[in-house]
């Protein structure tokens, strides 16, 4: 619940502001529908030198392996397991599309 997290952060003196919170809430709901995940949360915001980035963390079921594509390195964990349990998306504007980071 982004609102509950917002209240805790605001109490601690850290705040995105109400307008940005509503944009993020809408954007995360849209991302959840697009990727088919019911478990998405705002992981954080990173301040960069050229742009700031929002990072979302969620769970997406493992993709079906069609047998084609690049070979995975030895010890690679499939999506949904181990270190690849979660999927991460990034955007520098809550109103833009989110880009999924590679496994």
Secondary structure as UniProt FT lines:
FT   HELIX           2..11
FT   TURN            12..13
FT   HELIX           18..35
FT   STRAND          40..47
FT   STRAND          52..58
FT   TURN            74..75
FT   TURN            79..80
FT   HELIX           82..84
FT   STRAND          87..91
FT   TURN            94..95
FT   STRAND          99..100
//
